[in-house]
Amino acid sequence: MEITPEDTNELENLLTIATDQIPRYFNLINSAKQDWQIKDINEFVFGMVFEKYIHDSGQYLSNKIIDNNQPNTIESKMESYNAGIDVFTNKVPEIKRTIQEASL
């Protein structure tokens, strides 16, 4: 499956949406008033951002495969998954900085 510049832009938008949820994740954790026993809350929030992004980007890319009548094979899914991971990986320092700023 070919990832177009428009697809990359859409993946980046999905990552922005996931990153914009960081304050909400901190509020969720802090308002639960439970003993979460989280060793590193920043890494926990990073995992929440990652999970949100992977879910949304996977859905977007799966829909693209279906919409374009492309074969829905393991290879095409892995190719699209790798494209999504590349977008995320390129933004990791920025995501971690945003988490750090929100945790202060």
C-alpha positions in Angstrom: 0.0 0.0 0.0 1.4 3.4 -1.0 1.3 6.0 1.7 0.8 9.4 0.0 1.7 12.8 1.4 -2.0 13.3 2.2 -1.9 10.1 4.2 1.2 11.2 6.1 -0.6 14.5 6.8 -3.7 12.7 8.1 -1.5 10.4 10.3 0.2 13.5 11.7 -3.3 15.1 12.4 -4.3 11.9 14.3 -1.1 12.1 16.3 -1.9 15.7 17.2 -5.3 14.7 18.4 -3.8 12.0 20.5 -1.2 14.4 21.9 -3.8 17.0 22.7 -5.3 14.5 25.1 -2.3 14.6 27.4 -3.8 17.0 29.9 -7.0 14.9 30.0 -4.9 11.8 30.7 -3.3 13.5 33.7 -6.6 14.7 35.0 -8.1 11.2 34.6 -5.2 9.7 36.6 -5.2 12.4 39.2 -8.9 12.5 39.7 -9.4 8.8 40.1 -8.1 9.0 43.7 -6.9 5.4 43.6 -3.6 3.9 44.4 -2.5 3.3 40.8 1.1 2.4 41.8 2.4 3.9 38.6 6.2 4.0 38.8 6.6 6.7 36.1 3.4 8.6 35.3 5.0 10.3 32.3 5.7 7.0 30.7 2.2 5.8 31.5 0.8 8.9 29.8 3.1 8.3 26.8 1.7 4.8 26.6 -1.8 6.2 26.6 -0.9 8.6 23.7 0.7 5.7 21.8 -2.4 3.5 22.3 -4.8 6.2 21.1 -2.6 7.0 18.1 -2.2 3.4 17.1 -5.9 2.7 17.3 -6.9 5.8 15.3 -4.1 5.5 12.7 -4.8 1.7 12.3 -8.4 2.4 11.7 -7.6 5.1 9.2 -5.2 2.9 7.2 -7.5 -0.1 7.3 -10.3 2.1 5.9 -8.0 3.3 3.2 -7.2 -0.3 2.1 -10.9 -1.0 2.0 -11.9 2.2 0.2 -9.2 1.7 -2.5 -10.2 -1.9 -3.0 -6.7 -3.0 -2.2 -5.9 -6.6 -1.1 -6.4 -6.8 2.6 -3.3 -9.0 3.3 -0.9 -9.3 6.2 1.7 -7.6 4.1 -0.4 -4.6 3.3 -1.5 -4.3 7.0 2.2 -4.5 8.1 3.2 -1.9 5.5 0.6 0.5 6.7 1.4 -0.2 10.3 5.0 0.6 9.7 4.1 3.9 8.0 2.1 4.8 11.1 4.9 3.9 13.4 7.3 6.0 11.4 5.1 9.1 11.8 4.9 8.4 15.6 8.6 7.7 15.9 9.5 11.0 14.3 7.5 12.9 16.9 8.6 11.1 20.1 10.8 13.9 21.4 8.0 16.4 20.9 5.5 14.1 22.6 7.8 13.5 25.6 8.4 17.3 25.9 4.6 17.9 25.8 4.1 15.3 28.5 6.9 16.8 30.7 5.4 20.3 30.4 1.9 19.0 31.3 3.2 17.1 34.3 4.6 20.2 36.0 
